[in-house]
Amino acid sequence: MTSDGGRIVSGLAGGAQVFAENLEATLNGVLPGGDGRPIVVGIRQMKSHYVVEPESGPIPLFIEGQTVGWLAFSFFLIMDSAESYLKVKSSLVDLKPEGSGEPVLRWEFDPDHSGPASHWHVHAENGALSVWLSRAHEHHRNTLTRWALSSIHLPTGGERWRPCLEDFLEMTVREFGIDTAPRWEDAIRAGRAEWRERQLRTSVRDNPRAAAAELRDLQYEVTAPATEREPRRDRIERY
């Protein structure tokens, strides 16, 4: 069983459905849609996980009603090792300009990645930086691409403090000037608050000793269990 606020959800299928519904509500609260139809977020069952993504492919983004770009995302969901909580195994969000096959920005989360678990890729060009990268990686096995700015993994806070889709959406509004639905900020704030509370709860499970100490400083009464859990150093120290 896993919880969604005060709502109890049974198993991976139920958790994935609620996850998709929450993303759908946020997207429809922020983006106006181009044809008057709501954005639908679907789920696909794979062998050991569910994939949550836009049902009709990348979502169009508009400025004054004209398509200027596309938002795509995929979230791969599993249950945690204790089979108690829904877990994002990995995710990908990217922003593509209209008429381009390559994204301008891509955010990836993959704990199995050898570099930072959560990171940005910026698809742009900078001549001086390209020369620098080509020299730095001239003996790298992937020499054909390591000169590109998009090959750099820009870390974003690790597994627990990575961005959420709401952060990505607000960036497209404030930095790229896309059209929005009325009261879009309310949808962003609500989704972000829910995400951060969920991440906070997960972080507490990573280091309950630190959480208990902070609660005692705030005058809460906290009693340690007979067998105290050690901090999960792999989560706390991970790049």
C-alpha positions as CSV (number, residue, x, y, z in Angstrom):
1,M,0.0,0.0,0.0
2,T,1.2,3.5,-0.7
3,S,-0.4,6.8,0.2
4,D,-1.4,9.8,-1.9
5,G,-2.0,12.5,0.7
6,G,-4.9,11.1,2.7
7,R,-5.8,8.6,-0.1
8,I,-4.7,5.0,0.2
9,V,-3.6,3.5,-3.1
10,S,-3.1,-0.3,-3.5
11,G,0.0,-1.5,-5.4
12,L,1.9,-0.3,-8.4
13,A,-1.0,-0.1,-10.8
14,G,-3.1,2.1,-8.5
15,G,-0.1,4.3,-7.6
16,A,0.8,4.8,-11.3
17,Q,-2.8,5.8,-12.1
18,V,-2.8,8.4,-9.3
19,F,0.6,9.7,-10.3
20,A,-0.7,10.1,-13.9
21,E,-3.9,11.8,-12.7
22,N,-1.9,14.3,-10.6
23,L,0.4,15.2,-13.5
24,E,-2.6,15.5,-15.8
25,A,-4.3,17.9,-13.4
26,T,-1.2,20.1,-13.1
27,L,-0.7,20.2,-16.9
28,N,-4.3,21.2,-17.6
29,G,-4.1,23.8,-14.9
30,V,-1.0,25.4,-16.5
31,L,-1.3,24.9,-20.2
32,P,-4.2,26.1,-22.3
33,G,-4.2,23.4,-25.0
34,G,-4.3,24.1,-28.7
35,D,-7.5,22.4,-29.8
36,G,-9.7,22.9,-26.7
37,R,-9.3,19.3,-25.6
38,P,-7.7,18.5,-22.3
39,I,-4.2,17.0,-22.0
40,V,-4.4,13.3,-21.2
41,V,-1.5,11.5,-19.4
42,G,-1.5,7.8,-19.9
43,I,0.1,4.8,-18.3
44,R,1.7,1.8,-20.1
45,Q,2.4,-1.4,-18.3
46,M,5.8,-2.9,-18.9
47,K,7.2,-6.2,-17.5
48,S,8.3,-4.8,-14.1
49,H,7.2,-1.2,-14.2
50,Y,4.7,1.4,-15.5
51,V,5.5,4.3,-17.8
52,V,3.6,7.5,-17.4
53,E,3.7,9.9,-20.4
54,P,1.5,12.1,-22.5
55,E,-1.1,9.8,-24.2
56,S,-0.9,11.6,-27.6
57,G,2.8,12.2,-27.7
58,P,4.7,15.5,-27.0
59,I,2.5,18.4,-25.8
60,P,2.4,21.5,-27.9
61,L,3.4,24.8,-26.4
62,F,2.1,28.1,-27.8
63,I,2.7,31.8,-27.8
64,E,-0.4,33.8,-28.8
65,G,-1.9,30.6,-30.0
66,Q,0.9,29.6,-32.4
67,T,2.9,26.5,-31.8
68,V,6.5,27.3,-30.8
69,G,7.7,24.1,-29.1
70,W,6.9,20.7,-27.6
71,L,7.1,19.3,-24.1
72,A,7.8,15.6,-23.7
73,F,8.2,13.5,-20.6
74,S,8.4,9.9,-19.4
75,F,8.3,8.6,-15.8
76,F,9.2,5.0,-15.1
77,L,7.5,3.8,-11.9
78,I,8.2,0.8,-9.6
79,M,7.5,0.0,-6.0
80,D,10.4,0.5,-3.6
81,S,12.4,-2.5,-2.1
82,A,9.9,-2.8,0.8
83,E,6.9,-2.8,-1.6
84,S,5.4,0.0,0.4
85,Y,6.0,3.2,-1.6
86,L,5.7,4.2,-5.2
87,K,9.1,5.1,-6.6
88,V,10.3,6.9,-9.8
89,K,12.9,4.5,-11.2
90,S,13.9,7.0,-13.8
91,S,12.5,10.0,-15.8
92,L,13.1,12.2,-18.8
93,V,11.7,15.6,-19.6
94,D,12.7,17.6,-22.7
95,L,11.8,20.8,-24.4
96,K,12.0,21.0,-28.3
97,P,11.6,24.1,-30.5
98,E,9.0,23.8,-33.3
99,G,10.7,22.4,-36.4
100,S,13.7,20.9,-34.6
101,G,14.3,17.2,-34.0
102,E,16.7,18.0,-31.1
103,P,15.7,19.3,-27.7
104,V,17.0,22.6,-26.5
105,L,16.9,21.4,-22.9
106,R,16.7,17.9,-21.4
107,W,16.4,16.9,-17.8
108,E,17.1,13.3,-16.9
109,F,16.9,11.3,-13.7
110,D,18.6,7.9,-13.6
111,P,20.1,6.5,-10.4
112,D,21.9,3.9,-12.4
113,H,23.8,6.5,-14.3
114,S,27.5,6.6,-13.7
115,G,27.5,10.4,-13.3
116,P,25.0,12.6,-11.4
117,A,21.7,10.8,-10.8
118,S,19.7,13.9,-11.8
119,H,21.1,16.2,-14.4
120,W,20.4,18.8,-17.2
121,H,21.6,18.6,-20.7
122,V,21.8,21.9,-22.6
123,H,21.7,21.6,-26.4
124,A,23.6,24.7,-27.6
125,E,26.9,25.8,-29.1
126,N,29.8,27.6,-27.6
127,G,33.0,27.6,-29.7
128,A,35.4,28.2,-26.8
129,L,33.8,25.5,-24.7
130,S,33.8,23.0,-27.6
131,V,37.6,23.4,-27.9
132,W,38.0,23.0,-24.2
133,L,35.9,19.8,-24.2
134,S,37.6,18.3,-27.2
135,R,41.0,18.7,-25.4
136,A,39.7,17.4,-22.1
137,H,38.2,14.3,-23.7
138,E,40.6,13.7,-26.6
139,H,41.3,10.2,-25.3
140,H,37.7,9.5,-24.3
141,R,36.1,6.5,-26.1
142,N,33.2,8.8,-27.2
143,T,35.4,11.4,-28.8
144,L,32.8,12.1,-31.6
145,T,30.4,13.7,-29.2
146,R,32.3,14.7,-26.0
147,W,33.1,18.1,-27.5
148,A,29.4,19.1,-27.5
149,L,27.9,21.2,-24.7
150,S,25.0,18.8,-24.7
151,S,27.3,16.0,-23.5
152,I,27.8,17.8,-20.1
153,H,25.8,16.5,-17.2
154,L,24.8,19.5,-15.0
155,P,23.9,18.1,-11.5
156,T,20.6,19.1,-10.0
157,G,20.6,18.0,-6.3
158,G,20.8,14.2,-6.5
159,E,18.1,11.6,-6.2
160,R,16.0,13.4,-3.5
161,W,16.3,17.1,-4.2
162,R,16.0,17.0,-8.0
163,P,13.5,19.3,-9.8
164,C,9.9,18.3,-10.4
165,L,7.8,18.7,-13.6
166,E,6.3,21.8,-12.1
167,D,9.7,23.5,-12.0
168,F,10.2,22.6,-15.7
169,L,6.7,24.0,-16.5
170,E,7.3,27.3,-14.7
171,M,10.6,27.7,-16.5
172,T,8.9,27.4,-19.8
173,V,6.3,30.1,-18.8
174,R,8.8,32.6,-17.3
175,E,11.8,32.1,-19.5
176,F,10.1,31.1,-22.8
177,G,6.9,33.1,-22.6
178,I,4.5,30.3,-23.5
179,D,0.7,30.7,-23.2
180,T,-0.9,29.7,-19.9
181,A,-4.3,28.7,-18.6
182,P,-6.0,31.1,-16.1
183,R,-4.6,30.7,-12.5
184,W,-1.7,28.6,-13.8
185,E,0.4,29.6,-10.8
186,D,-2.0,27.9,-8.4
187,A,-1.6,24.6,-10.3
188,I,2.2,24.9,-10.2
189,R,2.3,25.7,-6.4
190,A,-0.1,22.8,-5.5
191,G,1.8,20.3,-7.6
192,R,5.2,21.5,-6.4
193,A,4.1,21.4,-2.7
194,E,2.9,17.8,-3.1
195,W,6.1,16.8,-4.8
196,R,8.4,18.4,-2.1
197,E,6.4,16.9,0.7
198,R,6.8,13.5,-0.8
199,Q,10.5,14.0,-1.3
200,L,10.9,15.3,2.3
201,R,9.2,12.2,3.6
202,T,11.5,10.0,1.5
203,S,14.5,12.0,2.8
204,V,13.4,11.4,6.4
205,R,13.5,7.7,5.7
206,D,17.0,8.1,4.4
207,N,18.2,9.8,7.6
208,P,15.7,9.4,10.4
209,R,18.3,10.3,13.0
210,A,18.8,13.8,11.6
211,A,15.0,14.2,11.2
212,A,14.4,13.2,14.8
213,A,17.1,15.6,16.1
214,E,15.5,18.5,14.2
215,L,12.1,17.7,15.5
216,R,13.4,17.7,19.1
217,D,14.9,21.1,18.4
218,L,11.4,22.2,17.5
219,Q,10.1,20.9,20.8
220,Y,8.5,17.7,19.4
221,E,8.7,14.6,21.5
222,V,10.5,11.9,19.5
223,T,11.3,8.5,20.8
224,A,13.9,6.3,19.0
225,P,12.9,2.7,18.3
226,A,14.7,-0.2,19.9
227,T,16.6,-0.7,16.7
228,E,17.5,2.6,15.1
229,R,18.0,2.8,11.4
230,E,21.3,3.9,10.2
231,P,21.5,6.8,7.7
232,R,21.5,5.6,4.0
233,R,24.9,7.0,3.0
234,D,24.3,5.8,-0.6
235,R,21.4,8.2,-0.9
236,I,22.9,11.1,1.2
237,E,26.3,11.2,-0.4
238,R,25.3,10.3,-4.0
239,Y,26.4,12.7,-6.8
